[in-house]
């Protein structure tokens, strides 16, 4: 195994930031609307700087750029960074390379909450403080709370394996409830199904404003938790010998990662594999220390999802492809590769 220096090198951060900027520029200028790409760049330069350069775009074209494309890019950065950071955190907390942000039942709980909202006509999942978003957020957190209670009931502190098994049970429970509701409300199945496949469809900046505060706070906290994750990966007994309160540390990390995942689910539906692909790619490129993995996952998670959203918007002929389909297309082979690698060790 190659031993790499602990901590992100400035060149890595700069390179990652340039990759994010390049991805955002690419997504901004490309789309189904026939808008001159050079004019879009001039418009972006004029809006983001105190310049007075006129892009030549008409009001409708400017509205497409700033009310549709730009909010979607920022939302993609937030959701991608959230899922990748949560995935990296779960992999460290549970010492499981196949862990992802939905490990503790967040997807099933969020899906159940969204299903309740759809069948009761609480909203359509768009805008700010929509009923579907709120129900999905509450359902996702409720599933994590139930998983944590089941994993620790009757014992003050248990290992990561118990929590994982509890997450499987809770996910099965919420999935059963969700399926029951769908069968009783078949007229809403299509709408629910589209939401489950995930998407970054926005109606302005509402979803961004909803997700931004909690996402930034949780990501910042987890970015500073690399050393704690590194200690947890050596094992609970060894971590206690080093003076770490394992139970409290695991609880705080799981809470932060779950809040990130619940927020992402609330504004974008269920987007799979981002939290699995990105941390592993970062680990292969830059090293296994979480003082490297977490910050680089933040950067590359956002860029990855923005590029996947570009593919979802432009590859479809008649309509947009759900972004969950695109991430699954890349994620399923990647998952098999990880599984084969871990099985041969």
C-alpha positions in Angstrom: 0.0 0.0 0.0 1.3 3.4 -0.9 1.6 5.8 2.1 0.6 9.3 1.2 1.1 12.5 3.3 -1.8 13.2 5.6 -3.7 16.4 4.7 -4.8 18.0 1.4 -2.1 19.6 -0.6 -2.9 23.1 -1.8 -2.3 21.9 -5.4 -5.0 19.3 -5.0 -7.5 21.8 -3.7 -6.7 24.3 -6.5 -7.0 21.6 -9.1 -10.3 20.4 -7.6 -11.6 24.0 -7.6 -10.6 24.5 -11.2 -12.4 21.2 -12.1 -15.6 22.5 -10.4 -15.4 25.8 -12.2 -14.9 24.1 -15.5 -17.8 21.8 -14.9 -20.1 24.7 -14.0 -19.1 26.7 -17.0 -19.7 23.7 -19.3 -23.2 23.1 -17.8 -24.0 26.8 -18.0 -23.4 27.1 -21.7 -25.0 23.8 -22.8 -28.6 23.0 -22.7 -31.7 22.3 -24.8 -32.5 26.0 -25.3 -30.8 27.4 -28.3 -28.7 30.2 -26.7 -25.4 31.4 -28.1 -22.7 29.9 -25.9 -20.3 32.8 -26.2 -23.1 35.2 -25.2 -23.8 33.1 -22.1 -20.2 33.4 -21.1 -20.3 37.2 -21.6 -23.5 37.4 -19.7 -22.0 35.4 -16.8 -18.9 37.6 -16.8 -21.1 40.8 -16.8 -23.3 39.6 -14.0 -20.5 38.2 -11.7 -18.2 41.2 -12.2 -18.8 45.0 -12.1 -18.3 45.1 -15.8 -20.7 46.7 -18.3 -20.3 44.3 -21.2 -23.5 43.7 -23.0 -24.1 40.0 -23.9 -26.9 40.6 -26.4 -29.2 38.1 -24.8 -32.9 38.9 -24.8 -34.9 38.9 -21.5 -36.1 35.4 -22.0 -32.7 34.0 -22.6 -31.3 35.8 -19.6 -34.1 34.3 -17.5 -33.2 30.8 -18.7 -29.6 31.4 -17.7 -30.2 33.0 -14.3 -33.5 31.5 -13.2 -33.2 27.9 -14.5 -29.6 26.9 -15.3 -27.7 28.7 -12.6 -30.0 27.6 -9.7 -29.8 24.1 -11.0 -26.0 24.2 -11.1 -25.8 25.5 -7.5 -28.3 22.9 -6.3 -26.3 20.2 -8.0 -23.1 21.4 -6.3 -24.9 21.3 -2.9 -26.6 18.0 -3.3 -23.5 16.3 -4.8 -21.3 17.6 -2.1 -23.8 16.6 0.6 -24.2 13.0 -0.7 -20.5 12.5 -1.2 -19.6 13.9 2.2 -22.2 11.8 3.9 -21.0 8.7 2.1 -17.4 9.3 3.0 -18.5 9.9 6.7 -20.5 6.7 6.8 -17.7 4.7 5.3 -15.4 5.9 8.0 -17.8 5.6 10.9 -18.9 2.1 10.0 -15.5 1.0 8.6 -17.4 -0.3 5.6 -16.2 0.5 2.0 -19.7 -0.2 0.7 -21.5 2.1 3.0 -23.5 4.9 1.4 -25.6 7.8 2.6 -28.8 5.6 2.6 -27.3 3.0 4.9 -29.4 3.8 7.9 -32.7 3.8 6.1 -32.7 7.5 5.0 -33.9 6.6 1.5 -36.8 4.4 2.7 -37.9 7.0 5.4 -37.6 9.9 3.0 -39.5 7.9 0.3 -42.3 7.1 2.8 -42.6 10.7 3.9 -42.7 11.9 0.2 -45.3 9.2 -0.6 -47.6 10.5 2.3 -47.2 14.0 0.9 -48.0 13.0 -2.7 -51.1 10.9 -1.8 -52.5 13.8 0.3 -51.7 16.5 -2.3 -49.4 18.4 0.0 -47.3 19.6 -3.0 -45.2 18.6 -6.0 -41.7 18.6 -4.6 -40.7 21.9 -6.0 -40.2 25.4 -4.7 -39.4 26.3 -1.1 -41.0 24.7 1.9 -43.1 22.4 -0.3 -45.0 19.7 1.6 -43.2 16.9 -0.2 -39.8 18.3 0.8 -40.8 18.7 4.4 -42.4 15.3 4.6 -39.3 13.6 3.0 -37.0 15.5 5.3 -38.9 14.4 8.4 -39.3 10.9 7.2 -35.6 10.6 6.5 -34.6 11.8 10.0 -37.3 9.6 11.6 -35.8 6.5 10.0 -32.3 7.4 11.3 -33.6 8.0 14.8 -35.5 4.7 14.8 -32.4 2.9 13.5 -30.2 4.5 16.2 -32.8 3.5 18.9 -33.0 -0.1 17.7 -29.2 -0.4 17.4 -28.7 0.8 21.0 -31.8 -0.3 22.9 -30.9 -2.5 25.8 -27.3 -1.5 25.6 -25.5 1.7 26.3 -23.2 1.3 23.3 -23.0 -1.2 20.5 -20.8 -1.6 17.5 -21.2 -0.4 13.9 -22.5 -3.8 12.7 -25.6 -3.6 15.0 -26.5 -0.2 13.6 -26.1 -1.5 10.0 -28.4 -4.4 10.7 -30.9 -2.1 12.4 -30.8 0.1 9.3 -31.7 -2.8 7.1 -34.7 -3.6 9.3 -35.9 0.0 9.4 -35.5 0.4 5.6 -37.6 -2.8 5.1 -40.2 -1.5 7.4 -40.6 1.9 5.8 -40.4 0.4 2.3 -43.3 -1.9 3.2 -45.4 1.1 4.4 -44.5 3.0 1.3 -45.5 0.1 -0.9 -48.8 -0.2 0.9 -49.6 3.4 0.4 -48.8 3.2 -3.3 -51.0 0.3 -3.8 -53.9 2.1 -2.1 -53.3 5.2 -4.3 -52.4 3.9 -7.7 -53.3 7.3 -9.4 -50.2 8.9 -7.7 -47.7 6.1 -8.6 -46.2 7.9 -11.6 -45.6 11.1 -9.7 -44.1 9.2 -6.8 -41.9 7.1 -9.2 -40.5 10.2 -10.9 -39.6 11.7 -7.5 -37.9 8.5 -6.5 -35.6 8.6 -9.6 -34.2 11.9 -8.4 -33.8 15.3 -10.2 -32.5 18.8 -9.9 -35.5 20.5 -11.5 -36.0 23.9 -9.9 -38.4 26.8 -10.0 -35.9 29.5 -9.4 -33.7 29.7 -6.3 -36.2 28.3 -3.8 -34.6 24.9 -3.4 -31.2 26.4 -3.2 -32.2 28.7 -0.4 -33.9 25.8 1.4 -30.8 23.5 1.2 -28.0 26.0 1.5 -27.8 26.8 5.3 -28.0 23.3 6.8 -25.8 21.8 4.0 -23.0 24.4 4.4 -23.0 24.0 8.2 -22.9 20.2 8.2 -20.3 20.0 5.4 -18.1 22.5 7.3 -18.3 20.5 10.5 -17.6 17.2 8.7 -14.7 18.7 6.8 -13.1 19.4 10.2 -13.7 15.8 11.4 -11.1 14.0 9.3 -8.9 13.1 12.3 -11.9 11.7 14.2 -12.8 9.5 11.3 -9.2 8.4 10.9 -9.2 7.3 14.5 -12.5 5.5 14.2 -11.3 3.4 11.3 -8.7 1.7 13.4 -11.5 0.1 15.6 -13.5 1.0 18.6 -11.2 -0.5 21.2 -8.1 1.2 19.7 -10.0 4.5 19.5 -10.9 4.3 23.2 -7.3 3.6 24.1 -6.5 6.8 22.3 -8.9 8.6 24.6 -11.8 9.1 22.1 -15.4 8.8 23.4 -16.4 6.5 20.6 -20.2 6.5 21.2 -20.4 10.3 21.3 -18.2 10.7 18.3 -20.1 8.2 16.2 -23.4 9.8 17.2 -22.3 13.3 16.2 -20.9 12.2 12.9 -24.0 10.1 12.1 -26.3 13.0 13.0 -24.4 15.4 10.7 -24.2 13.0 7.8 -27.9 12.1 8.2 -28.9 15.8 8.2 -26.9 16.2 5.0 -28.6 13.2 3.4 -32.1 14.2 4.5 -31.6 17.7 3.1 -30.4 16.3 -0.2 -33.3 13.8 -0.4 -35.8 16.6 0.4 -34.8 18.8 -2.5 -33.7 16.3 -5.1 -35.4 12.9 -4.4 -33.4 9.7 -4.2 -30.1 10.0 -6.2 -28.1 6.9 -5.9 -24.4 6.0 -5.9 -23.0 9.5 -5.6 -22.0 8.8 -2.0 -20.4 5.5 -3.1 -18.6 6.5 -6.3 -17.0 9.8 -5.2 -15.3 8.9 -1.9 -13.8 5.7 -3.5 -12.5 7.7 -6.5 -11.0 10.2 -4.2 -9.5 7.5 -2.1 -7.9 5.9 -5.1 -6.5 9.2 -6.4 -5.4 11.0 -3.3 -5.0 8.5 -0.4 -7.1 7.0 2.4 -6.8 9.5 5.2 -10.2 11.2 5.9 -8.4 14.5 6.3 -8.0 14.1 2.5 -11.1 12.1 1.6 -13.7 14.4 3.1 -12.6 17.8 1.6 -11.9 16.2 -1.8 -15.2 14.4 -1.7 -16.9 17.8 -1.2 -15.3 19.2 -4.3 -15.6 16.2 -6.6 -19.1 15.3 -5.4 -20.5 18.6 -6.5 -18.8 18.5 -9.8 -19.8 14.9 -10.5 -23.5 15.5 -9.9 -23.4 18.7 -12.0 -22.0 16.8 -14.9 -24.5 14.0 -14.5 -27.2 16.5 -14.5 -25.8 17.9 -17.8 -26.0 14.3 -19.3 -29.6 14.0 -17.9 -30.6 17.2 -19.6 -29.0 16.8 -23.0 -28.9 13.1 -23.8 -32.7 12.6 -23.8 -34.4 13.3 -27.1 -38.0 13.9 -26.1 -37.7 14.6 -22.4 -35.1 14.8 -19.6 -33.6 11.7 -18.2 -34.0 11.3 -14.5 -30.6 12.0 -12.9 -30.9 8.9 -10.8 -30.8 6.8 -14.0 -27.5 8.5 -15.0 -25.8 8.1 -11.7 -26.9 4.5 -11.5 -25.5 3.9 -15.0 -22.1 4.9 -13.8 -22.6 3.6 -10.2 -23.6 0.0 -10.8 -20.4 -1.1 -12.6 -18.4 0.9 -10.1 -20.1 -0.9 -7.2 -19.3 -4.3 -8.8 -15.6 -3.2 -9.2 -15.5 -2.2 -5.5 -17.2 -5.5 -4.5 -14.6 -7.5 -6.4 -11.7 -5.5 -5.0 -12.8 -5.9 -1.4 -13.7 -9.6 -1.8 -10.1 -10.4 -3.0 -8.4 -8.7 -0.1 
